[in-house]
């Protein structure tokens, strides 16, 4: 019996590759060199168009793919922006959120606990990184009647990036930027 999801379910692997190559052809698939056997896609997106930032993104499959544990953010594919780094953006925005809401606790109560809406922290290698929380794990099911997880996750991430840039530029308010309000 194969240990990795892509070995035990080659049909799912092929569906993932087909969807990514169709919708995000500039992304390439690789394997992490950390001994985990985890696969990842890497490429660049610019959801806001010519005036927006270019984001270098990694989509990292968890070894449990396509399944996510109960309450796990983002499903079985983690979205890690390498450039710009969310941690850097969050460190710049958190003091603004604290000032706007009077304290860290008030900012966190309004969804800005890390300085940006809809992100989470997790260890990646030796570092703590900030990941885009794309949506509830129930949206990331694979199969012939549903979109595959990497392409779905990246689509949600592009929506998040677009809204994040608009929020950072002051084009939309906090209420729109927060989870569930877009």
N, C-alpha and C positions, 0 to 999 in steps of 0.2 A: 504494500500500500504506500502511496506517495505521501510525503510529509507536507509539502507546500500546496496551497490551493490551486496554483496554476498547473501542477503536475497531476493532482487528483481530479481536476475538472478542466481538461484541455478545451472543452467546448466553451466554457465561460471565459477562459483566457482568450480564445479566438474572438469571441463577441466583444470583449474589452478592446482588443487591438483594432478590430474593424471599426468600432464606434469612434475611437480616438483618431484613427487615421482619416475617417470621414469628416469629423467635425473640427478637429484640431491637428491638422496634418504636420504642423511644424514641431510638434512634440515628439520626443523619442523615448523609448522605454529602455530601462537599464536595471541593474541589480545593485543594491547597496553593498558596499565593500566592507561591511561591519560583521559579516558572518551570519547575519540573521536570515538571509535568503529572501528578504523582502524586495519586491519590485517597485520601481517608481517611474513616473513619466516626468520629463523636464522640458520646459519650453517657455516662450515669452508671449504675453498677451498685452494688449493696449485697449481695454474696453471703452475708454473715453474718447478714442480716436486720436488724431494727430496732436491735439492739444494736451492730451493726458499723459500720465506716466507709463513707461514700459515696465511691466512686472515680470521678473524672472521667477517662475513658479515650479515647485516640485509637488507632485501628487504621489503620496507614498501609501502603498497598500499595506494594511495590517495583515499579519499572517492568518487572521480569522476571516478574511474576505471570502464571501460577500456578507458575512454576518457581523453584526456589531453587538457589543454587550449592552445590556439594559442601561439606559441613561448616559451612554457614551456620546460625546459630542462629535458631529460630523460624519458619523457612520464608519465604514471600514476603510475609507480613503482619507488620509490627512492631507490638508492643503497648507504647504509651507512656502510663503513668499521668501525668496532668498534676497531679492532686491526689488524694491526697498524692503527692509526688514520691519516687520510689524512692531517688534520690540523698540526699535528706534523711534518710530512714529508715535507709539503709545507713550514713551517717555517724554516726548515733546508735548503731547496733548493732555496728559494727566494733570499737570499744574493748571492748565486752562479750565479743565473740568472741575477741579477742586475750587478754583476761584469762582466759577459760575454757580456752583451749587453750595458753596460755603465750607465744605469739608470733604475729605476723601469718602467718609461714610455716606454723606448725602449724594455724592457723585456715583458711588457704587450702588446705592439704592435706586438710582435712575438708570442703571445699566452700563455705567462707565467705570467699572472697577479696575480695568486695565488701561484706561485712557482711550479706548476705542470700543465701539459697540460690536458685539457678536464675534468675539475672539476668545481663545482659551490658551492656557499655558500647558506645555508638556515637555518632557525631556526628549531631546533628540541628540543621540551620541552623548557627549559630555556636557552639552549646554542645554539650558532651558530656552525654549523657543516659543514664540507666539504663533498660533495657527488660526486660520480662518475657520470659524464654525459655520459650515455651509448650510446645515439644516438638521432637522430631527432625523435620527437614524432610520426611521420607517420609510423615508423617501429614497433610500439607497438600496433597493432590491435589484438583483440582476435576473434576467430571464428574457425569453423571447417576447413577452408581452410588455416589458418595461425597459426603460433605458438602462444602459450599463452604468456602473457606479462611477468610473473615472470620468467619463464624458459628462454625466449628470453633476458630479461634484464640481468639475471645472466650470460648467455653465453657471451654477450657483455662485461660485467664487467670482466669476466675472461680473455678475450682478452686484455682489457685495463690493467689489473693487470700484465699480462705477459709482455706487452710492457713497462709499467711503471718500472718494475723491471729491464728490460734490459736497459732502459734509465738511471736509477739510477746507474747501474753498469758500464755505459759507453760502453755498447755493441752496442747501436744504437745511432744515433745523434738526435739533436733537430728536424730536418726536418721529420724524420720518426715518432717521438713521438707526433707530433702535429696532431690535428684533421684533417681528410680528406686525410692524407698522408700515411695511412696504410689501 
